[in-house]
Amino acid sequence: MASIQQWTTPLKGVDSLQLGEAPKPAPGKGEVLVEIRAVSLNYRDVEVTNGEYTHHKSVEQESKIVPCSDMCGVVTQVGDDVTTWKVGDRVLSTFLPDHQTGQVTAKELSGGLGLPLDGVLATHRVFPDYALVKAPSYLSDEEAATLPIAAVTAWMSINGMRPMGQNGGEGEYIVLQGTGGVAVSGLQIGKASGAKVIITSSSDEKLAQAKQLGADYTINYRTQPNWEDEVMRLTDQHGADVILEVGGAQTLKKSFDCIAFGGLINCIGYVSGKMDAPDDRTNVNLLALRRTVTLKGIINGPKDRFEEMVAFYEKHQIHPVVNKVFSFPEAKEAFKFLAGGSHFGKVVIKI
Ligand SMILES: NC(=O)c1ccc[n+]([C@@H]2O[C@H](COP(=O)([O-])OP(=O)(O)OC[C@H]3O[C@@H](n4cnc5c(N)ncnc54)[C@H](OP(=O)(O)O)[C@@H]3O)[C@@H](O)[C@H]2O)c1
């Protein structure tokens, strides 16, 4: 019987990732078999592998799964009744395959790739035909594989509150925290939209890279821990119209201190912690009221807005930033590299 190769994790740490074989799956009715070419890593994949992705009640913890959600691959077999795809089509995965449009709910969250469902760190995987998006032809496999989580999350943070097709940002101040996958995607989308982009980082070298990508202002949050004051100064006391909050516990209060009146803070991540210090609680009700702020939780985005974003990328010929590519057998090293935090943009595994 034909077999495929896949990495699995018992959710007990990166060192317990295991490369093995499994029978080659066949697509059923309404499904396609995809030969996976590139997988892009997200912060979430490290958390899942460490057994730390526990904050969504609707996401069951499994005992063993294939990790990762983001891939670019080629359709090699189509099941009965599939009209959307043909053999040879280049496709991208969607993080929550059932989230096709509108508001996400527990139902879609309970079907996420790379927990609770098996993910994409494998040579082949079967997908429902509706779960895939056409890969833009101007991007390499490695570049295209970075779009499903990082870019869609940044896209939704900047445009999710606007009606579909009315993508904005021109003249707005957008603040991005750090230089990881979401932030660098936000930088590229923001600049292509005509926004004025302010980006923070712990590293001057990374800030120099961000400048090359068009960042208008850069702030080192290590040497300038009160970066929120600098945002106010740089914007002539206007503040940020949109903030991509990936820091969490140690940054949210600062974001409230540099948001514009009527601005939007997108709660995306928690790289500085999930819990406030007991003696330093963030009093969200007053902080939101003070400048009539919108605080919006973000969980990726639906497929229709992913496709809207791909059209924007094509129009502006945006090339996602792939910092480092690892080979399939080097997957553990790739996870460790991402967890180490020295990357700028995305880390990819070539299958
Ligand atoms: N809600 C969603 O849909 C969604 C989607 C994607 C990601 N996320 C979450 O968003 C966060 C970022 O994800 P990612 O994939 O972009 O991660 P990533 O590529 O690993 O990047 C993380 C970056 O955060 C920066 N950072 C660390 N501590 C910081 C601090 N105290 N203040 C500001 N920046 C800090 C670092 O940038 P420097 O090295 O430049 O300092 C680091 O490179 C994670 O918590 C992830 O779980 C959520």
The ligand as a MOL file (V3000), in Angstrom:
LIG
                    3D

  0  0  0     0  0            999 V3000
M  V30 BEGIN CTAB
M  V30 COUNTS 48 52 0 0 0
M  V30 BEGIN ATOM
M  V30 1 N -5.7640 35.6740 17.0160 0
M  V30 2 C -5.2830 35.1910 15.8750 0
M  V30 3 O -6.0030 34.9080 14.9190 0
M  V30 4 C -3.8080 35.0190 15.7630 0
M  V30 5 C -3.2070 34.7270 14.5390 0
M  V30 6 C -1.8190 34.6580 14.4630 0
M  V30 7 C -1.0620 34.8530 15.6090 0
M  V30 8 N -1.6810 35.0870 16.7920 0 CHG=1
M  V30 9 C -0.9170 35.3460 18.0080 0
M  V30 10 O -0.1880 36.5460 17.8020 0
M  V30 11 C 1.0730 36.4760 18.4350 0
M  V30 12 C 2.1570 36.6710 17.3880 0
M  V30 13 O 2.1030 35.6270 16.4540 0
M  V30 14 P 3.1860 35.5090 15.3000 0
M  V30 15 O 2.8790 34.2660 14.5490 0
M  V30 16 O 3.3350 36.7940 14.5750 0 CHG=-1
M  V30 17 O 4.4720 35.2470 16.2160 0
M  V30 18 P 5.9980 35.2610 15.8830 0
M  V30 19 O 6.2510 35.2440 14.4220 0
M  V30 20 O 6.6190 34.2230 16.7370 0
M  V30 21 O 6.4480 36.7060 16.4050 0
M  V30 22 C 6.4410 37.0670 17.7280 0
M  V30 23 C 7.1630 38.4260 17.8450 0
M  V30 24 O 6.6200 39.1160 18.9470 0
M  V30 25 C 7.5580 40.1000 19.3290 0
M  V30 26 N 7.4860 40.2880 20.7650 0
M  V30 27 C 7.8520 39.4570 21.7640 0
M  V30 28 N 7.6540 40.0480 22.9630 0
M  V30 29 C 7.1470 41.2770 22.6980 0
M  V30 30 C 6.7540 42.3820 23.4960 0
M  V30 31 N 6.8500 42.3470 24.8360 0
M  V30 32 N 6.2790 43.4720 22.8930 0
M  V30 33 C 6.1870 43.5300 21.5440 0
M  V30 34 N 6.5510 42.5370 20.7220 0
M  V30 35 C 7.0290 41.4290 21.3130 0
M  V30 36 C 8.9290 39.6510 18.8600 0
M  V30 37 O 9.4090 40.6380 17.9430 0
M  V30 38 P 10.9000 41.2260 17.9930 0
M  V30 39 O 11.8130 40.0530 17.8730 0
M  V30 40 O 10.9640 42.1420 16.8310 0
M  V30 41 O 11.0710 41.9350 19.3040 0
M  V30 42 C 8.6230 38.3260 18.1600 0
M  V30 43 O 9.3700 38.1470 16.9940 0
M  V30 44 C 1.0880 35.1060 19.1340 0
M  V30 45 O 0.6480 35.2740 20.4640 0
M  V30 46 C 0.0940 34.2920 18.3560 0
M  V30 47 O -0.4750 33.2620 19.1210 0
M  V30 48 C -3.0220 35.1600 16.8850 0
M  V30 END ATOM
M  V30 BEGIN BOND
M  V30 1 1 1 2
M  V30 2 2 2 3
M  V30 3 1 2 4
M  V30 4 1 4 5
M  V30 5 2 4 48
M  V30 6 2 5 6
M  V30 7 1 6 7
M  V30 8 2 7 8
M  V30 9 1 8 9
M  V30 10 1 8 48
M  V30 11 1 9 10
M  V30 12 1 9 46
M  V30 13 1 10 11
M  V30 14 1 11 12
M  V30 15 1 11 44
M  V30 16 1 12 13
M  V30 17 1 13 14
M  V30 18 2 14 15
M  V30 19 1 14 16
M  V30 20 1 14 17
M  V30 21 1 17 18
M  V30 22 2 18 19
M  V30 23 1 18 20
M  V30 24 1 18 21
M  V30 25 1 21 22
M  V30 26 1 22 23
M  V30 27 1 23 24
M  V30 28 1 23 42
M  V30 29 1 24 25
M  V30 30 1 25 26
M  V30 31 1 25 36
M  V30 32 1 26 27
M  V30 33 1 26 35
M  V30 34 2 27 28
M  V30 35 1 28 29
M  V30 36 1 29 30
M  V30 37 2 29 35
M  V30 38 1 30 31
M  V30 39 2 30 32
M  V30 40 1 32 33
M  V30 41 2 33 34
M  V30 42 1 34 35
M  V30 43 1 36 37
M  V30 44 1 36 42
M  V30 45 1 37 38
M  V30 46 2 38 39
M  V30 47 1 38 40
M  V30 48 1 38 41
M  V30 49 1 42 43
M  V30 50 1 44 45
M  V30 51 1 44 46
M  V30 52 1 46 47
M  V30 END BOND
M  V30 END CTAB
M  END
